């Protein structure tokens, strides 16, 4: 049994990660912002705003992994996005991850199997119109993953997952009609939209000893979007 911290444990992907981890018998500390969570004996829920310092005192002495799930999908032409919005998005997607990892570093170092999973996006590698804000923030995540994987080796592994569109509340405005769903599915070589368990499966793999020789990787789980035309 391991102990994991899942930031954003009430989101579409975060809740799937929490569910899979507790199904495997692990203990989870999971954060949420607004939505009241469901009580579970294997989950310690913590209300936390990612723009504030992380409360280190809630962490166990030994922490086996961190998963940082908060994100946003802001799709607008570049010239219509104020610089302050880029900064706000960076604060959410990168600043929050930095706060958590700095707070958890000592507890992670005490584990013999410490692992971190962050999230990028297929848009960083492919380059899509109207994705400048999310690509800027997630591009920073990829740089952070590579830098920390070098700095924290061999004690702590750190990898990221780069999905395409996933059927979660975050993407609801892009998938709220049958026509939009069909169009988004058709853009992928596998001709379907991803679901939260597609991503949670990859998260659990990266947290497990099965991936113990992987660090500094950006794992593409995107229906073939990044690799196949």
C-alpha positions in Angstrom: 0.0 0.0 0.0 1.3 3.4 -1.0 0.2 7.0 -0.2 -0.4 9.4 -3.0 -1.4 13.1 -3.2 -3.8 13.8 -6.1 -4.3 17.6 -6.6 -7.6 18.2 -8.3 -9.2 15.0 -7.1 -12.7 16.0 -8.0 -12.1 16.8 -11.6 -12.9 14.4 -14.5 -9.4 12.9 -14.7 -8.5 13.5 -11.1 -11.5 11.6 -9.8 -10.7 8.7 -12.1 -7.2 8.6 -10.8 -8.4 8.6 -7.2 -10.9 5.8 -7.9 -8.3 3.6 -9.6 -5.8 4.2 -6.7 -8.2 3.3 -4.0 -9.4 0.3 -6.0 -5.8 -1.0 -5.8 -5.8 -0.5 -2.0 -3.7 2.7 -1.8 -4.3 5.6 0.5 -5.0 9.0 -1.2 -4.8 12.6 -0.1 -6.9 14.5 -2.6 -7.5 18.2 -2.9 -10.6 20.0 -4.2 -11.5 23.6 -4.6 -15.3 24.0 -4.5 -17.2 20.8 -5.1 -17.9 18.8 -1.9 -16.3 15.4 -2.2 -17.7 12.0 -1.3 -16.4 10.5 1.9 -14.3 7.4 1.5 -12.2 5.7 4.2 -9.1 5.6 2.0 -9.3 9.2 0.9 -8.3 12.2 3.0 -9.9 15.3 1.4 -8.3 18.7 1.6 -9.8 21.9 0.3 -7.0 23.9 -1.3 -6.7 26.9 -3.7 -3.6 26.3 -5.9 -2.8 30.0 -5.8 -2.0 29.7 -2.1 0.8 28.0 -0.2 0.3 24.2 0.2 -0.3 23.2 3.8 2.8 20.9 4.4 1.5 19.8 7.8 -1.2 17.6 6.1 1.4 15.5 4.3 2.5 12.2 5.8 6.2 11.7 6.7 6.6 9.5 3.6 4.8 10.3 0.4 5.0 7.9 -2.6 3.7 10.1 -5.4 2.1 13.3 -6.5 -0.4 13.8 -9.4 -1.2 17.4 -10.4 -4.4 17.5 -12.4 -5.7 21.1 -12.4 -5.9 22.7 -15.9 -7.9 24.9 -18.2 -9.0 25.0 -21.8 -8.8 28.6 -23.1 -9.3 28.6 -26.9 -9.1 32.1 -28.3 -7.2 34.0 -31.0 -3.9 35.2 -29.6 -4.7 38.9 -30.0 -7.8 38.5 -27.9 -6.0 37.1 -24.9 -4.8 39.8 -22.4 -1.3 39.2 -21.0 -2.8 39.0 -17.6 -4.8 35.9 -18.7 -1.6 34.2 -19.8 -0.2 34.9 -16.3 -3.4 33.6 -14.6 -3.3 30.4 -16.7 0.4 29.9 -15.9 -0.4 30.4 -12.2 -3.0 27.6 -12.3 -1.1 25.1 -14.4 2.5 25.7 -13.5 2.6 27.8 -10.4 0.3 25.4 -8.5 2.4 22.4 -9.5 5.6 24.2 -8.3 3.9 25.0 -4.9 2.9 21.4 -4.4 6.2 19.9 -5.5 8.3 22.2 -3.3 6.0 21.4 -0.3 6.1 17.6 -1.0 9.8 17.3 -1.8 11.0 16.2 1.6 8.2 13.6 2.0 8.8 12.3 -1.5 12.5 11.8 -0.8 11.7 9.6 2.1 10.0 7.1 -0.2 12.0 4.5 -2.1 9.6 4.6 -5.0 8.7 8.3 -5.3 7.0 9.4 -8.5 5.4 12.6 -9.8 3.0 12.8 -12.7 2.1 16.2 -14.3 0.0 17.0 -17.4 0.9 18.6 -20.7 -1.2 18.5 -23.9 -0.9 17.3 -27.5 -1.1 20.9 -28.5 2.4 21.6 -27.3 3.9 19.3 -29.9 1.4 19.7 -32.7 0.7 23.4 -32.7 -3.1 24.2 -33.0 -4.7 27.5 -33.7 -6.3 29.3 -30.7 -4.2 27.2 -28.3 -1.5 29.8 -27.4 -2.5 30.2 -23.7 -2.7 26.5 -22.9 0.3 25.6 -25.1 2.5 28.3 -23.3 1.6 26.9 -19.9 1.9 23.3 -20.8 5.1 23.9 -22.7 6.5 25.2 -19.4 5.3 22.0 -17.7 7.3 19.9 -20.2 10.4 22.0 -19.5 9.8 21.6 -15.7 9.5 17.8 -16.1 12.8 17.5 -17.9 14.6 19.8 -15.6 13.3 18.2 -12.4 13.8 14.6 -13.7 17.5 15.4 -14.0 17.7 17.3 -10.7 15.8 14.8 -8.6 17.2 11.6 -10.1 17.7 9.0 -8.8 15.5 9.5 -5.8 12.3 10.8 -7.5 10.9 10.0 -10.9 8.9 12.7 -12.7 7.0 12.3 -16.0 4.0 13.9 -17.7 1.1 12.8 -19.8 0.1 14.8 -22.9 -3.6 14.0 -23.8 -5.8 15.2 -26.5 -9.4 16.1 -25.8 -11.0 14.1 -23.0 -14.6 13.7 -22.2 -14.7 15.6 -19.0 -16.6 18.7 -17.6 -13.6 20.8 -18.5 -14.2 20.0 -22.2 -18.0 20.2 -22.1 -18.2 23.3 -24.3 -16.3 21.5 -27.0 -18.4 18.4 -26.8 -21.9 19.7 -26.1 -23.6 18.6 -29.4 -23.5 15.4 -31.4 -21.9 17.3 -34.2 -19.1 18.6 -32.1 -18.5 15.2 -30.6 -18.4 13.6 -34.1 -16.1 16.3 -35.4 -13.6 16.0 -32.5 -13.6 12.2 -32.6 -12.9 12.3 -36.4 -9.8 14.4 -35.9 -8.1 11.5 -34.1 -6.7 8.5 -36.0 -8.5 6.2 -33.5 -11.8 8.0 -34.3 -13.0 8.5 -30.8 -12.7 10.9 -27.9 -10.7 9.9 -24.9 -12.3 9.2 -21.6 -10.9 9.8 -18.1 -10.0 6.2 -17.5 -7.8 6.3 -20.6 -5.7 8.9 -18.9 -6.0 7.4 -15.3 -4.7 4.1 -16.6 -1.6 5.9 -17.8 -1.2 7.8 -14.5 -1.4 4.6 -12.5 1.2 3.0 -14.8 3.6 5.9 -14.3 3.1 5.8 -10.5 3.7 2.1 -10.4 7.0 0.0 -10.3 6.1 -1.2 -13.8 7.4 2.1 -15.1 10.4 2.2 -12.8 12.9 2.9 -15.6 11.1 5.9 -16.9 11.7 9.5 -15.9 11.7 12.8 -17.8 9.2 11.4 -20.3 6.2 13.1 -21.9 3.8 10.2 -22.5 1.4 10.9 -25.4 -2.1 9.4 -24.7 -4.0 11.1 -27.5 -5.7 8.6 -29.9 -2.6 8.9 -32.2 -3.1 12.6 -32.7 0.6 13.6 -32.2 2.1 10.9 -34.3 -0.2 10.1 -37.2 -1.6 12.3 -39.9 
